[in-house]
Amino acid sequence: MNPLAGLNPEQAKAVAYVGGPSLIFAGAGSGKTKVLTHKIAYLIDQQIISPEHILAVTFTNKAAKELRSRIENYVGNKVRSATIGTFHSICAQILRREIEPLGFTTGFTIYDESDQLSLMKKVIAERSIVLQGITPQNILSKISSLKSKWIEPESYQPRKGILPDLLVKQLYPHYQDALKQANSLDFDDLLIFPLKIFSSYPEVLEKYQRKFKFILVDEYQDTNKPQFMFVDMLGRKHRRVCVVGDDDQSIYSWRGADIENILRFEDAFPKAKVFKLEQNYRSTNTILKAASAVVSNNIHRAKKTLWSENKEGEPLSKIMAEDEYDEAARIASDIKVEILHAKRKFKDFAILYRTNAQSRVLEDILRRNNIVYVLVGGVKFYDRKEIKDTLAFFHLLCNPKDDVSFKRIVNFPPRGIGKTTLDYVEAFAQKNHLSLYESLAQLDSFELSPRSIQALAQFYQMVERIQSSLTTLSFEEWSRIVILELGLREYFKEIGGEEALERLANVDELLNDISKFCSDEQNPTLESYLEKVALNTQIDSWEDTKNAVSLMTLHSAKGLEFPVVFICGLNQGLLPMERDMAEKSIEEERRLFYVGLTRAKEKVYLSCSELRTYAGETKYSSESRFLSEIPAELIQVKSSKENVISASRQPRKSYFRKDVDAIKTPEQSSVAPETSQQIQIGSIVTHQIFGAGKVFGIDGYGPNAKLHIMFRSAGQKTIIAKYVKLSL
């Protein structure tokens, strides 16, 4: 198959150019992944470069997997020798081979956020440092921010008199020392440590420069300083670097992404060829006009305009609600109307919001209306306690210096090793400069009761026994032996109850995951599996095969697309988020809104509310400034009577349109506690004790129906219909 076939003229030019560095500005929905796919296929098909010398970097495992799969359709198995993965996974691969000069072993552990927090708490406790209201999470967040700029502990200059800065200056080096003692790295270290090796050992850098002779980078606008330096160091010699991105979708400055990396690419790589992909294949022209009108208000951007040969499409719908519950109910109503009239499925919809906290009310209303949804950004499978506990055994077996994992599982399942015993082991290990696990090799020197020593000895012997079997069994078979040796099945069955059975089912699912990993990988190992787990993201776990409405933050939605998109919470202080309100921050918030708009293929709903609740206090809230940046002729505003008007909002009595009655469930019907009144969802009612409130759910019929009411002063209550009166 010809790799240039099926491309528009600008895409074909970008694919065929191999004469030096190139920057491809790829607007939303302009075929970015297609261009990357075809370019790599072109390099291989035309024998411009051997596959083993190609490095393609993405930001998610899901994107890397999709890219590899697409390329394989063009060039077959040849692509398997190319290196395709995320920045973190590729850096981890390099470190597994090269990290020893930095004082680590190749079996290092990658700490996730909870592991980092446990380690930081330990560092703070060991030094009896008083944080004075600053949390360990705050300290870790600041350290992560410094690492994203490649600022080492010794280089950090705190601001005078600023307590958080002074604490970071004090704790940063101790945190790094603790990581090294545990033979562990955090996510930021994965990016920085290869740079340290490249800088200190030029022969290692040259080795990888020879290996990676053509470098391609996806989502380049999201790179931070270490990622920029990684590409710069590897590409400096041959200068065959192609980056793809869109500055209008740069939305991750809070985690260190620097938009200047893409805007000033030509400074880093002089004489770079620039291509602009402006033809959009995803959205209607109405959506594109709205998105372009909004983002054009940003000053700090490369000039480009999206256009499409798609149909003009429907106007954007603006929902003007009274409060969060009214907003959520209107969204539920509109979803039902779309399903009824446009024959859509639940999976066709995404509800996007600025913060995860906004999902609570949405989930509540969707459940009450029997709308199936999936929450992207909830507790990840690998973060569930029983999974974390099981994986902690794996980590300890791979890295005996991992004290965080040791403490998590030394008494799980319970084996009689209490806090007093563990405190003694910690003191002994610290005194003798050993890890907790390594200290168990010297049990003869412990001054503990025979019972405690026996419990520790049994644990140590079990781990040693399991570890020795790793060399004789396949990883998949060995993992099943681990579960058996640990006695997890017996433990959860003995506890009994629904929760314990669910936890056991999760452990079984972990074994299923390992089986799939072993079937997918050419050389599955314990280390590679733990690496895969550590670098897993929420989007990597999201599946679009389930017929459910997707709920997620605007940040999580990047890279996805849906026929219908709802963007809710378009109020000042929420979107844009109320931060310092500096122009730079406003521009990023505007780009975030732009990302949300361009996720939609056919239709967009934009919602705001007159009232919003912050920290338990309900306040009036003005609509987002971004709404006024959309040309008025592109928006239809919904009135209280459910017809389409172009004027401002009117008071609303009911959440649900009349044209949805045909698909209402009994729970959504109106009730008549008295013959003179009809209470329905959205009605304002009064109660003798609780005062005024709004109905957001109804169970049953007639005067004995149960009303779910949000009272202004008393909060959420369930009241029998006959005990309230309708406020007219």
Disulfide bonds with the S-S distance in Angstrom:
none
